Amino acid sequence: MKNTPNKNLYWELLNSREDRQYHLFSVDIDTCKSPRTGNAHEFQVLKSPDWVAVVAITGDKEVVLVNQFRHGTRGLSLELPGGLVKEGQTPMKSAAEELAEETGFVAPSLELLGWMHPFPAIFNNKFYVYLAENATFSGELNPDETEEIETVLAPAKNLKDYVRDGKITCGIMIAALGLYNLYT
């Protein structure tokens, strides 16, 4: 591969229209012009609220996980607590609420570990990952009506093994744990 001057890689947006609206996302059809050929092409873009996940660590160095049924895979998935950023809320506020609602755990503060685009080829949103140290059980769970959740406490030192052994298989959760590992 030879070094060449950087070409303009940005596609010009010619038109965008909403094709479908669902509860969790909408599907837009964007017509864009290729910077190389000048030809117009259609792309489907999934517009979604931002997402959050929380790496909550107890005083005993256990990570708070949730085990829940996922309809896409029709199976259980061991994940970090999290969800959508609620309209009008900051990602941090939504993260704290998701942690409490799904697990009953609360923490004195949350720290942003970072954010990423979960799947930029088709999604437009961001995924924020927070660290909640010294998480304690408050005794109050309030999962959404469509959530059946089991709280699982796992030694934080075993998280890499959980990924390696296939106990945690959700790609964005593995990426979130990667951020955690970068900063701990």
ZAKOLTOR-111708 format. One record per residue: residue number from 1; residue in one letter; x, y, z of N, C-alpha, C in turn. Coordinates in Angstrom, 2 decimals, always signed. Layout:
// residues N
 seq type     n.X     n.Y     n.Z    ca.X    ca.Y    ca.Z     c.X     c.Y     c.Z
 NUM    A       X       Y       Z       X       Y       Z       X       Y       Z
...
// end
This chain:
// residues 184
 seq type     n.X     n.Y     n.Z    ca.X    ca.Y    ca.Z     c.X     c.Y     c.Z
   1    M   +0.86   -1.17   +0.00   +0.00   +0.00   +0.00   +0.90   +1.24   +0.00
   2    K   +0.70   +2.10   -0.96   +1.56   +3.28   -0.99   +0.84   +4.45   -0.33
   3    N   +1.64   +5.35   +0.18   +1.07   +6.53   +0.81   +0.55   +7.47   -0.27
   4    T   -0.70   +7.81   -0.14   -1.32   +8.75   -1.07   -1.92   +9.89   -0.27
   5    P   -2.08  +11.04   -0.91   -2.72  +12.15   -0.19   -4.11  +11.73   +0.28
   6    N   -4.50  +12.24   +1.43   -5.79  +11.92   +2.01   -6.91  +12.47   +1.13
   7    K   -7.77  +11.58   +0.67   -8.92  +12.00   -0.14  -10.04  +12.43   +0.78
   8    N  -10.95  +13.21   +0.25  -12.14  +13.55   +1.01  -13.00  +12.30   +1.12
   9    L  -13.19  +11.82   +2.31  -13.95  +10.60   +2.53  -15.40  +10.87   +2.91
  10    Y  -15.76  +12.12   +3.11  -17.11  +12.45   +3.55  -18.10  +12.41   +2.39
  11    W  -19.21  +11.73   +2.62  -20.30  +11.65   +1.64  -21.26  +12.80   +1.88
  12    E  -21.67  +13.46   +0.82  -22.62  +14.57   +0.91  -24.03  +14.01   +1.10
  13    L  -24.72  +14.48   +2.13  -26.10  +14.08   +2.37  -27.01  +14.87   +1.43
  14    L  -27.70  +14.16   +0.55  -28.60  +14.80   -0.41  -30.03  +14.84   +0.10
  15    N  -30.41  +13.79   +0.84  -31.78  +13.70   +1.34  -31.82  +12.70   +2.49
  16    S  -32.71  +12.94   +3.43  -32.93  +12.00   +4.53  -34.41  +11.97   +4.84
  17    R  -34.95  +10.75   +4.94  -36.37  +10.63   +5.28  -36.56   +9.47   +6.25
  18    E  -37.49   +9.65   +7.17  -37.81   +8.57   +8.10  -38.65   +7.53   +7.38
  19    D  -38.21   +6.29   +7.44  -38.91   +5.19   +6.79  -39.86   +4.49   +7.77
  20    R  -39.37   +4.22   +8.99  -40.15   +3.53  +10.01  -39.80   +4.09  +11.38
  21    Q  -40.78   +4.09  +12.27  -40.58   +4.53  +13.65  -40.97   +3.39  +14.58
  22    Y  -40.07   +3.01  +15.45  -40.31   +1.97  +16.44  -40.07   +2.56  +17.83
  23    H  -40.34   +1.76  +18.85  -40.18   +2.25  +20.22  -38.73   +2.60  +20.53
  24    L  -37.80   +1.75  +20.16  -36.40   +1.93  +20.54  -35.54   +2.65  +19.50
  25    F  -36.02   +2.71  +18.27  -35.24   +3.34  +17.22  -36.15   +3.66  +16.03
  26    S  -35.62   +4.48  +15.13  -36.30   +4.71  +13.86  -35.34   +4.32  +12.74
  27    V  -35.89   +4.04  +11.58  -35.08   +3.72  +10.41  -35.21   +4.88   +9.43
  28    D  -34.10   +5.52   +9.12  -34.07   +6.59   +8.14  -33.40   +6.08   +6.88
  29    I  -33.83   +6.60   +5.75  -33.18   +6.33   +4.48  -32.45   +7.60   +4.08
  30    D  -31.13   +7.51   +4.05  -30.31   +8.65   +3.65  -29.82   +8.43   +2.23
  31    T  -29.97   +9.44   +1.39  -29.40   +9.42   +0.05  -28.16  +10.29   +0.09
  32    C  -27.03   +9.69   -0.24  -25.75  +10.39   -0.14  -24.97  +10.25   -1.45
  33    K  -24.14  +11.27   -1.71  -23.32  +11.28   -2.93  -21.90  +10.84   -2.60
  34    S  -21.40   +9.89   -3.37  -20.04   +9.39   -3.18  -19.03  +10.49   -3.49
  35    P  -18.05  +10.68   -2.60  -17.03  +11.70   -2.88  -16.08  +11.28   -4.01
  36    R  -16.05   +9.99   -4.31  -15.13   +9.50   -5.35  -15.80   +9.48   -6.72
  37    T  -17.04   +8.94   -6.79  -17.69   +8.78   -8.09  -18.74   +9.84   -8.39
  38    G  -19.24  +10.49   -7.32  -20.32  +11.45   -7.51  -21.69  +10.80   -7.63
  39    N  -21.75   +9.47   -7.60  -23.03   +8.75   -7.69  -23.77   +8.79   -6.37
  40    A  -25.09   +8.81   -6.46  -25.94   +8.80   -5.27  -26.29   +7.36   -4.89
  41    H  -26.29   +7.10   -3.58  -26.63   +5.78   -3.06  -27.51   +5.96   -1.83
  42    E  -28.38   +4.96   -1.56  -29.23   +4.98   -0.38  -28.61   +4.13   +0.72
  43    F  -28.73   +4.63   +1.96  -28.23   +3.93   +3.14  -29.31   +3.95   +4.22
  44    Q  -29.45   +2.84   +4.94  -30.37   +2.79   +6.07  -29.58   +3.17   +7.32
  45    V  -30.14   +4.10   +8.09  -29.53   +4.56   +9.33  -30.52   +4.32  +10.46
  46    L  -30.07   +3.61  +11.49  -30.90   +3.39  +12.66  -30.62   +4.51  +13.65
  47    K  -31.64   +5.31  +13.93  -31.50   +6.42  +14.86  -32.04   +5.96  +16.21
  48    S  -31.19   +6.03  +17.20  -31.52   +5.53  +18.53  -31.05   +6.51  +19.58
  49    P  -31.74   +6.55  +20.72  -31.15   +7.31  +21.84  -29.79   +6.72  +22.20
  50    D  -28.99   +7.51  +22.88  -27.71   +7.00  +23.35  -27.94   +5.89  +24.37
  51    W  -26.92   +5.06  +24.56  -26.98   +3.94  +25.50  -25.97   +4.17  +26.61
  52    V  -26.22   +3.53  +27.77  -25.30   +3.59  +28.90  -25.12   +2.20  +29.49
  53    A  -23.98   +2.00  +30.13  -23.72   +0.80  +30.93  -22.88   +1.22  +32.12
  54    V  -23.03   +0.45  +33.20  -22.33   +0.78  +34.45  -21.50   -0.40  +34.92
  55    V  -20.22   -0.16  +35.13  -19.36   -1.13  +35.79  -19.42   -0.77  +37.28
  56    A  -20.30   -1.46  +38.00  -20.48   -1.18  +39.43  -19.66   -2.18  +40.23
  57    I  -18.81   -1.66  +41.10  -17.90   -2.48  +41.89  -18.26   -2.29  +43.37
  58    T  -18.48   -3.39  +44.07  -18.79   -3.33  +45.49  -17.52   -3.14  +46.31
  59    G  -17.68   -2.90  +47.59  -16.54   -2.78  +48.50  -15.75   -4.07  +48.59
  60    D  -16.38   -5.21  +48.27  -15.71   -6.51  +48.28  -15.08   -6.84  +46.92
  61    K  -14.99   -5.85  +46.05  -14.38   -6.00  +44.71  -15.14   -7.00  +43.84
  62    E  -16.47   -6.95  +43.96  -17.33   -7.74  +43.08  -18.00   -6.80  +42.10
  63    V  -18.16   -7.25  +40.87  -18.84   -6.46  +39.85  -20.30   -6.89  +39.83
  64    V  -21.18   -5.92  +39.69  -22.62   -6.17  +39.65  -23.03   -6.40  +38.20
  65    L  -23.51   -7.59  +37.91  -23.96   -7.95  +36.56  -25.44   -8.30  +36.58
  66    V  -26.04   -8.30  +35.41  -27.43   -8.73  +35.27  -27.49   -9.86  +34.25
  67    N  -28.30  -10.83  +34.56  -28.55  -11.95  +33.65  -29.98  -11.79  +33.19
  68    Q  -30.19  -11.73  +31.88  -31.54  -11.52  +31.38  -31.72  -12.14  +30.00
  69    F  -32.97  -12.41  +29.68  -33.31  -12.98  +28.38  -33.22  -11.89  +27.33
  70    R  -32.57  -12.21  +26.20  -32.47  -11.28  +25.08  -33.18  -11.90  +23.89
  71    H  -34.14  -11.15  +23.37  -34.99  -11.68  +22.30  -34.25  -11.86  +20.98
  72    G  -33.22  -11.06  +20.73  -32.47  -11.20  +19.49  -31.79  -12.56  +19.37
  73    T  -31.24  -13.04  +20.46  -30.55  -14.33  +20.45  -31.43  -15.44  +21.03
  74    R  -32.57  -15.04  +21.59  -33.49  -15.98  +22.25  -32.78  -16.79  +23.32
  75    G  -31.96  -16.09  +24.08  -31.22  -16.75  +25.14  -30.84  -15.76  +26.23
  76    L  -30.24  -16.29  +27.30  -29.80  -15.45  +28.40  -28.49  -14.75  +28.05
  77    S  -28.33  -13.56  +28.59  -27.12  -12.78  +28.36  -26.68  -12.16  +29.67
  78    L  -25.44  -12.40  +30.05  -24.85  -11.81  +31.25  -24.21  -10.49  +30.84
  79    E  -24.67   -9.41  +31.45  -24.28   -8.07  +31.01  -24.09   -7.14  +32.19
  80    L  -23.55   -5.97  +31.90  -23.53   -4.88  +32.85  -24.92   -4.26  +32.89
  81    P  -25.34   -3.70  +34.02  -26.61   -2.98  +34.02  -26.51   -1.76  +33.11
  82    G  -27.61   -1.45  +32.45  -27.60   -0.29  +31.56  -28.88   -0.20  +30.77
  83    G  -28.89   +0.72  +29.83  -30.06   +0.91  +28.99  -29.96   +2.18  +28.17
  84    L  -31.12   +2.68  +27.80  -31.19   +3.89  +26.99  -31.05   +5.14  +27.85
  85    V  -30.47   +6.18  +27.30  -30.47   +7.49  +27.95  -31.88   +8.05  +27.78
  86    K  -32.50   +8.35  +28.89  -33.87   +8.85  +28.85  -33.89  +10.29  +28.33
  87    E  -34.93  +10.60  +27.59  -35.06  +11.94  +27.01  -35.02  +13.00  +28.11
  88    G  -34.20  +14.01  +27.91  -34.08  +15.10  +28.86  -33.10  +14.82  +29.99
  89    Q  -32.48  +13.63  +30.01  -31.52  +13.29  +31.06  -30.11  +13.27  +30.51
  90    T  -29.16  +13.46  +31.40  -27.76  +13.28  +31.03  -27.49  +11.77  +31.01
  91    P  -26.49  +11.34  +30.27  -26.13   +9.93  +30.31  -25.80   +9.45  +31.74
  92    M  -25.14  +10.28  +32.54  -24.78   +9.89  +33.90  -26.02   +9.64  +34.76
  93    K  -27.01  +10.51  +34.64  -28.25  +10.35  +35.41  -28.96   +9.06  +34.99
  94    S  -29.04   +8.81  +33.69  -29.67   +7.58  +33.21  -28.90   +6.35  +33.67
  95    A  -27.58   +6.43  +33.69  -26.76   +5.29  +34.14  -27.04   +4.98  +35.60
  96    A  -27.09   +6.01  +36.44  -27.37   +5.80  +37.87  -28.75   +5.19  +38.06
  97    E  -29.73   +5.67  +37.31  -31.09   +5.14  +37.41  -31.16   +3.69  +36.94
  98    E  -30.49   +3.37  +35.84  -30.50   +1.99  +35.34  -29.87   +1.04  +36.35
  99    L  -28.76   +1.44  +36.95  -28.12   +0.61  +37.96  -29.09   +0.32  +39.10
 100    A  -29.74   +1.34  +39.62  -30.66   +1.16  +40.75  -31.89   +0.35  +40.35
 101    E  -32.48   +0.69  +39.20  -33.71   +0.01  +38.77  -33.48   -1.48  +38.51
 102    E  -32.37   -1.81  +37.83  -32.14   -3.19  +37.42  -31.56   -4.07  +38.51
 103    T  -30.80   -3.47  +39.44  -30.08   -4.30  +40.42  -30.36   -3.96  +41.87
 104    G  -30.88   -2.78  +42.13  -31.04   -2.33  +43.50  -29.76   -1.77  +44.10
 105    F  -28.68   -1.70  +43.30  -27.42   -1.16  +43.79  -27.34   +0.34  +43.49
 106    V  -26.73   +1.06  +44.39  -26.47   +2.50  +44.22  -25.01   +2.75  +44.56
 107    A  -24.50   +3.87  +44.11  -23.10   +4.24  +44.38  -23.03   +5.72  +44.71
 108    P  -22.05   +6.11  +45.52  -21.94   +7.52  +45.89  -21.67   +8.44  +44.72
 109    S  -21.02   +7.92  +43.67  -20.76   +8.73  +42.48  -20.46   +7.81  +41.30
 110    L  -20.58   +8.38  +40.12  -20.24   +7.67  +38.89  -19.16   +8.46  +38.16
 111    E  -18.25   +7.74  +37.53  -17.17   +8.36  +36.77  -17.24   +7.85  +35.33
 112    L  -17.21   +8.75  +34.38  -17.23   +8.37  +32.97  -15.90   +7.73  +32.60
 113    L  -15.96   +6.48  +32.14  -14.75   +5.80  +31.65  -14.50   +6.14  +30.18
 114    G  -15.58   +6.43  +29.45  -15.45   +6.78  +28.04  -16.73   +6.49  +27.30
 115    W  -16.70   +6.78  +26.02  -17.85   +6.50  +25.17  -17.34   +5.98  +23.83
 116    M  -18.26   +5.36  +23.10  -17.92   +4.81  +21.79  -19.16   +4.82  +20.92
 117    H  -18.97   +4.67  +19.63  -20.08   +4.42  +18.72  -20.26   +2.90  +18.65
 118    P  -21.42   +2.37  +19.08  -21.57   +0.92  +19.15  -21.51   +0.21  +17.79
 119    F  -22.03   +0.84  +16.76  -22.01   +0.21  +15.43  -22.21   +1.31  +14.40
 120    P  -21.15   +2.10  +14.11  -21.30   +3.29  +13.29  -21.70   +3.05  +11.84
 121    A  -21.62   +1.82  +11.38  -22.04   +1.54  +10.01  -23.54   +1.79   +9.83
 122    I  -24.33   +1.55  +10.89  -25.78   +1.74  +10.73  -26.44   +2.50  +11.88
 123    F  -25.82   +2.56  +13.07  -26.41   +3.30  +14.19  -25.80   +4.69  +14.29
 124    N  -26.59   +5.66  +14.75  -26.11   +7.03  +14.87  -25.74   +7.41  +16.30
 125    N  -25.92   +6.52  +17.27  -25.84   +6.90  +18.68  -24.47   +6.63  +19.30
 126    K  -24.37   +7.05  +20.58  -23.18   +6.82  +21.39  -23.53   +5.86  +22.52
 127    F  -22.51   +5.19  +23.03  -22.62   +4.27  +24.16  -21.64   +4.75  +25.22
 128    Y  -22.18   +5.17  +26.38  -21.39   +5.70  +27.47  -21.17   +4.62  +28.52
 129    V  -19.95   +4.56  +29.06  -19.62   +3.56  +30.08  -19.15   +4.30  +31.34
 130    Y  -19.79   +3.96  +32.46  -19.49   +4.59  +33.73  -18.95   +3.58  +34.73
 131    L  -18.12   +4.07  +35.63  -17.62   +3.28  +36.75  -18.33   +3.78  +38.00
 132    A  -18.88   +2.83  +38.77  -19.54   +3.14  +40.05  -18.84   +2.32  +41.13
 133    E  -17.91   +2.95  +41.83  -17.17   +2.24  +42.87  -17.93   +2.32  +44.19
 134    N  -17.66   +1.35  +45.06  -18.30   +1.27  +46.38  -19.82   +1.18  +46.27
 135    A  -20.27   +0.40  +45.30  -21.72   +0.19  +45.12  -22.26   -0.65  +46.28
 136    T  -23.42   -0.27  +46.76  -24.07   -1.00  +47.86  -25.50   -1.31  +47.47
 137    F  -26.02   -2.38  +48.03  -27.39   -2.80  +47.73  -28.36   -1.97  +48.56
 138    S  -29.30   -1.33  +47.90  -30.28   -0.49  +48.58  -31.54   -1.27  +48.94
 139    G  -31.72   -2.42  +48.31  -32.91   -3.22  +48.58  -34.09   -2.89  +47.71
 140    E  -33.96   -1.90  +46.85  -35.08   -1.47  +46.01  -34.78   -1.70  +44.54
 141    L  -35.46   -2.68  +43.95  -35.36   -2.93  +42.52  -36.63   -2.41  +41.87
 142    N  -36.51   -1.93  +40.66  -37.68   -1.44  +39.94  -37.46   -1.64  +38.44
 143    P  -37.35   -2.91  +37.99  -37.10   -3.13  +36.56  -38.29   -2.70  +35.71
 144    D  -37.99   -2.42  +34.45  -39.06   -2.10  +33.50  -40.02   -3.27  +33.38
 145    E  -41.20   -3.01  +32.90  -42.22   -4.03  +32.74  -41.78   -5.17  +31.83
 146    T  -40.89   -4.87  +30.90  -40.44   -5.90  +29.93  -39.12   -6.54  +30.34
 147    E  -38.69   -6.35  +31.59  -37.43   -6.90  +32.04  -37.64   -7.93  +33.15
 148    E  -37.06   -9.09  +32.97  -36.95  -10.10  +34.02  -35.47  -10.27  +34.25
 149    I  -34.98   -9.84  +35.40  -33.55   -9.72  +35.62  -33.12  -10.46  +36.88
 150    E  -31.98  -11.13  +36.76  -31.32  -11.74  +37.90  -30.02  -10.98  +38.12
 151    T  -29.78  -10.52  +39.34  -28.52   -9.85  +39.68  -27.48  -10.90  +40.01
 152    V  -26.30  -10.73  +39.44  -25.19  -11.66  +39.65  -23.99  -10.85  +40.12
 153    L  -23.37  -11.28  +41.23  -22.14  -10.65  +41.70  -20.97  -11.56  +41.32
 154    A  -19.98  -10.99  +40.67  -18.83  -11.78  +40.23  -17.55  -11.06  +40.67
 155    P  -16.54  -11.80  +41.07  -15.27  -11.15  +41.43  -14.73  -10.35  +40.24
 156    A  -14.41   -9.09  +40.48  -13.91   -8.22  +39.41  -12.67   -8.81  +38.75
 157    K  -11.85   -9.51  +39.53  -10.63  -10.10  +38.98  -10.92  -11.20  +37.96
 158    N  -12.16  -11.71  +37.94  -12.54  -12.80  +37.03  -13.20  -12.33  +35.74
 159    L  -13.33  -11.01  +35.54  -14.05  -10.51  +34.35  -13.42  -10.97  +33.05
 160    K  -12.10  -10.96  +32.98  -11.45  -11.42  +31.74  -11.78  -12.88  +31.47
 161    D  -11.82  -13.69  +32.53  -12.19  -15.10  +32.37  -13.63  -15.25  +31.90
 162    Y  -14.53  -14.40  +32.39  -15.94  -14.46  +31.97  -16.05  -14.21  +30.47
 163    V  -15.23  -13.29  +29.95  -15.24  -13.02  +28.51  -14.58  -14.18  +27.77
 164    R  -13.42  -14.57  +28.22  -12.66  -15.64  +27.57  -13.44  -16.96  +27.53
 165    D  -14.18  -17.25  +28.61  -14.92  -18.51  +28.71  -16.32  -18.45  +28.09
 166    G  -16.69  -17.30  +27.54  -17.99  -17.19  +26.88  -19.16  -16.98  +27.83
 167    K  -18.91  -16.58  +29.07  -20.01  -16.26  +29.98  -20.60  -14.89  +29.65
 168    I  -19.75  -13.99  +29.18  -20.18  -12.67  +28.70  -19.90  -12.66  +27.20
 169    T  -20.96  -12.52  +26.39  -20.81  -12.60  +24.93  -21.29  -11.34  +24.20
 170    C  -21.94  -10.43  +24.88  -22.45   -9.21  +24.23  -21.27   -8.31  +23.87
 171    G  -21.15   -7.99  +22.59  -20.01   -7.24  +22.10  -19.80   -5.89  +22.75
 172    I  -20.88   -5.12  +22.94  -20.68   -3.80  +23.53  -20.36   -3.90  +25.02
 173    M  -20.80   -4.97  +25.67  -20.44   -5.17  +27.07  -18.96   -5.55  +27.18
 174    I  -18.48   -6.33  +26.24  -17.05   -6.67  +26.22  -16.23   -5.40  +25.97
 175    A  -16.69   -4.55  +25.09  -16.00   -3.27  +24.85  -16.03   -2.40  +26.10
 176    A  -17.16   -2.37  +26.81  -17.27   -1.60  +28.04  -16.28   -2.11  +29.09
 177    L  -16.17   -3.43  +29.19  -15.21   -4.01  +30.14  -13.78   -3.71  +29.71
 178    G  -13.57   -3.59  +28.41  -12.25   -3.18  +27.91  -11.88   -1.78  +28.40
 179    L  -12.85   -0.87  +28.38  -12.61   +0.48  +28.93  -12.28   +0.40  +30.41
 180    Y  -13.03   -0.41  +31.13  -12.77   -0.59  +32.56  -11.34   -1.09  +32.78
 181    N  -10.93   -2.08  +32.00   -9.58   -2.63  +32.15   -8.48   -1.61  +31.80
 182    L   -8.77   -0.69  +30.91   -7.79   +0.36  +30.57   -7.51   +1.28  +31.75
 183    Y   -8.51   +1.49  +32.60   -8.39   +2.48  +33.67   -8.25   +1.90  +35.05
 184    T   -8.16   +0.57  +35.17   -8.01   -0.02  +36.51   -6.73   -0.82  +36.58
// end
